[in-house]
């Protein structure tokens, strides 16, 4: 299966976020700390500015890992797939424990 460009970009953003976020939080707190001298705070904010913009949580999208679709996702508890793929997989019995609702 060929991975779409949007899925690759999302994976890259998630990896960047996981590696840089702990350091970024420390630098943010150093930059906002009023007790520290100004030159230390400025240095921390300069280092933070040099980080790529993909290190932020707001840049991460919830995408379907099969299609790359950003709308109508079932969420992490259902495997991060879109509702259409979920329905398709349930129809063919690929997901166990799911049956059609009747009332």
C-alpha positions in Angstrom: 0.0 0.0 0.0 1.4 3.4 -1.0 1.5 5.9 1.8 0.1 9.3 0.9 2.1 12.4 1.2 -0.3 13.8 3.9 0.2 10.7 6.0 3.9 10.9 5.7 3.8 14.6 6.7 1.6 13.8 9.7 4.0 11.0 10.8 6.9 13.4 10.5 5.1 16.1 12.5 4.3 13.6 15.3 7.9 12.5 15.6 9.1 16.1 15.7 6.5 16.9 18.4 7.5 13.9 20.5 11.3 14.7 20.3 11.1 18.5 20.7 8.1 19.1 23.0 9.8 18.3 26.4 12.7 20.7 25.6 10.3 23.3 24.2 8.3 23.3 27.4 11.4 23.9 29.5 12.5 26.7 27.2 9.1 28.3 27.4 9.1 28.2 31.2 12.6 29.7 31.3 11.5 32.4 28.9 8.5 33.3 31.0 10.2 33.2 34.4 10.4 36.7 35.8 13.0 35.8 38.4 15.8 34.9 35.9 18.0 37.6 34.4 16.9 39.0 31.1 19.8 37.7 29.0 19.0 34.1 30.1 15.3 34.5 29.2 16.2 36.0 25.8 18.6 33.2 25.1 16.0 30.6 25.9 13.4 32.3 23.6 16.0 32.6 20.8 16.7 28.8 21.1 12.9 28.2 21.0 12.6 30.4 17.9 15.2 28.3 16.1 13.0 25.1 16.5 10.9 24.1 13.5 7.3 25.2 13.6 6.1 21.6 13.4 7.0 21.0 17.0 3.7 22.4 18.2 0.6 20.2 19.1 -1.6 22.5 17.0 0.2 21.3 13.8 -0.8 17.7 14.3 -4.0 16.6 12.5 -6.1 13.5 13.2 -5.9 11.7 9.9 -7.1 8.3 8.9 -4.0 6.1 8.6 -5.4 4.2 5.6 -6.8 7.0 3.4 -5.3 10.2 4.9 -8.8 11.7 5.3 -9.0 14.4 7.9 -12.8 14.5 8.4 -15.1 11.9 9.9 -12.5 10.0 11.9 -13.5 7.5 14.5 -10.7 8.6 16.9 -7.9 6.8 18.7 -10.1 4.4 20.5 -11.4 2.9 17.2 -8.0 2.7 15.5 -7.8 6.2 13.9 -9.7 5.3 10.8 -12.4 7.2 8.9 -16.0 6.3 9.2 -16.2 5.1 5.6 -13.2 2.7 6.0 -14.6 1.6 9.4 -18.0 0.7 7.7 -16.2 -1.0 4.8 -14.1 -3.1 7.2 -17.1 -4.0 9.3 -19.1 -5.0 6.3 -16.5 -7.6 5.3 -16.0 -8.8 8.8 -12.5 -7.6 9.2 -13.2 -6.0 12.6 -14.2 -8.4 15.3 -16.9 -7.6 17.8 -18.8 -5.1 15.7 -22.2 -5.9 14.3 -24.9 -4.0 12.6 -27.2 -2.1 14.9 -30.9 -3.1 14.7 -33.8 -1.7 16.7 
